[in-house]
């Protein structure tokens, strides 16, 4: 059943459980803050929850509480942050969240419970869970999946007569027969708020782990006459969590596969999907071409007919229509329409390349604005600079912008032509239409239309090699030619 086939209403609340320490991740960073596709795992979880348009959203935190709470507030400043106390277990986490929600106004209707470490879960699947729960007037509806290998997961026990859920058996407590069941509990539920509230009062820590299990609510709800059912997903990735870095990498790869496939179906040419990585936050137009070994991160945008790659990594880079970016590492840059960048180019933040412009091989730029049609073709550095239109910067040019204490700015006008190995010692201004000779060191402002030369007379010390390097290969070559 698809969400369009249902008449789901917005749930009264969504509770996202994000209190776990994630010790198997072996990281100083809380598990749920580890990123997948440019967004934290809890960020993905919150996006799926927000898509339901719940009346209220609560997130339960504990481990590294302040860091996690601050991150959640950045993502959704309306979310209610709930602290789990020292009593462990998912049942206690949900009980704390429901109490906090009830303190504002008693919750009535559907309460959805999900987790902060299931980054591939979609709003569509949560909508299906919610709609089925409300349509069938269930007390509890659990989201399940069927796995080829269900080892380690809680098994779904069903009534053989009507198919409703009898309960959940944890793997360690299951019989051999029960371990043969392939339908597993995802831990994601839709509850009737009243049923949940009353059942949680009966959940204890009387078990081998000393925890309040949320799974106990199902048996208690059924014992009180409530209907407990399941929605089965055929997409196991949507209920997969990441407990260690191996699982994190697997989820990241699957997320990227889906992202790349979605862009290809939307009209983007990706030559080699296996070596292409695209964050969730990236935007691409139709007829963009992505070549192998390319990574697009952050708020990168690529316009129609642009070509990116191969072997390029771009973060927060804006690429206009028809531009080409080859073997480039860049961040915080803007590339104009029809412009060319690369190969082997390093674009640092603040780089703005105008339409039809060029930044060529082995060039580094930072905080520089380059006008329309201007070219910085090879082997140079431009930082803290402004370059006009239709200017050609020669090979090996650099802007010497740092005096050891402060950064200074270089301004080069339009229609300028600079010789090889020119050094601009900032602060300095070069007027429109000016020229510099090869090897010039520009320390003073250059008027428009002027030629700047800083060339010392050439002096040849004849016989120097034989006199100062006797017996060398060079000396022998010189003697032979004389």
Secondary structure, 3 states (H helix, E strand, C coil): CCHHHCCCCCCCEEEEEECCCCHHHCCCCCHHHCEECCEEHHHHHHHHHHCCCCCEEEEEECCCHHHHHHHHHHHCCCCEEEECCCCCCHHHHHHHHHHHHHHHCCCCCEEEEEECCCCCCCHHHHHHHHHHHHHCCCCEEEEEEECCCCCCCCEEEECCCCCCEEEEECHHHCCHHHHCCCEEEEEEEEEEHHHHHHHHCCCCCCCCCCCCCCCHHHHHHHHCCCCEEEEEECCHHHHCCCCCHHHHHHHHHHHHHHHHHHHHHCCCEECCHHHCEECCCCEECCCCEECCCCEEECCCEECCCCEECCCCEEECCEECCCCEECCEEEECCEECCCCEECCCEEECCCCEECCCCEEEEEEEEEEEEECCCCEEEEEEEEEEEEECCCCEECCCCEEECECCCCECCEEECCCCEECCCCEEECCEEECCCCEECCCCEECCCECCCCEECCCCCCCCCCCHHHHHCCCCHHHHHHHHHC
